[in-house]
């Protein structure tokens, strides 16, 4: 799973204070057994699917619901990335909040609610 960089963890490259290439970032979410995964781009559009042979053996109904569940999470993860981008660019917190973008901790709570707490 691709971690979402927090705004204070983003490092500029060797060129100076250049921002990360936000347009090419991909946000991935996999189910706990890594049999199904969904990747979203910066705008929340699905750009990739990962489906193992074992996942296909679980039946179409299960696979469809798993893809939709992971797509929903991947979309939310991309929105957390948008929040990080806005914070990096110096957007005021009240402006960011007006877009109702989830925080990293809110996203983690969504993921834990879907998959259960992992330890």
N, C-alpha and C positions, 0 to 999 in steps of 0.2 A: 504494500500500500504506500502510496506517495504521501509523505507528510506535508502538511501545509506550513509554510514558513511563517512564523510570527514576524510582525513588522520589525521588532528589535533584533531578530536573528538574521535578517537579510544583510548580506555583505556586498558591498560594491566590488566590482571587478577591478583589474589592474589599471583600467583606463582612468579611474578617478571615482567620481560619485555617480557613475552610470547606474541606472535602475536595472533590475533583472528584466529579462525579456518576457513580460507578462503575457504577450499574445501567444507565445508558444508553450505556456505551462499546461500541463495535463494533470488532472485530479482523478486518481484511481481509487476504487473501493472493491474489495473482494469479500466474499462470504467467509466465515471462519475456517472452513475446510479448503479454501482456495479452489473450489471447483467451478465457480462463476465469478467473473469480475466485469466491471463497467468502468470506462474511462470517459471523462468529460473534458472539454476544452474550457478556456477562460469564460466563454459566454454561456456555459451550461449545456452546450450541445454534445450529444454522445459522439465520441470519436473512436471508440473501440469497445469490443466485447471479448471476453475470455471465457470459453466454455470447454470443459474437459469432457472426455468420453464418458466418464462416470456420471457427470451431471446430466448428460443426454439420456442415460439409462433410467433416470428418476422420473421420466414422463414429461409430457408437454405442459401439463397444468402446473406442476411444481417448478419447472424451468421458467415458464412465463412469469410466475409470481416472484421468483427469485431475481430475475432480470429487472422487473419493475421496481422491486424493493431496493436493489443496488443502484439503479438509475436515479431514484429519488435521493438516495444518500450522496451519490457522486455529484448531482446537481447542487445540493446544499454545500458540499465541500468546495465546489467552484465558487459559490457565493462567499464562503469564508476567504477564499483566495482574493476575491474582489475587494473584500474588506481590508485585507492585508495590503493590497495594492493602493487603495485609497489612503490608508494610514501612512504608507511609505511616501506617498506623494504630498503628505502634509494636509490632507483634507481634515477639516474640523470634526471633532467627534459627534457633535449634534447633527451635522450633515450626513455622516455615515449612518447614524442611528435612524435618520429619516428614511433610509432605503430599506430598513428592517433586515439588514444583513446579519446572519448569525455570527457569533464569536466562535473561537476555537473550542471553548469549553461547552458552549451550546451544541456544537456539532458532535463533540465527544459524547455528550449525553444522549443525543439522537442515535448515535451508533451503538451505545451501550443498551439503549432501549430495544433496538432491533435485534442485537446479537447476544445480549446479556453481558454482564461485566466479565472481563477476561483478566486472569491473574497469572 
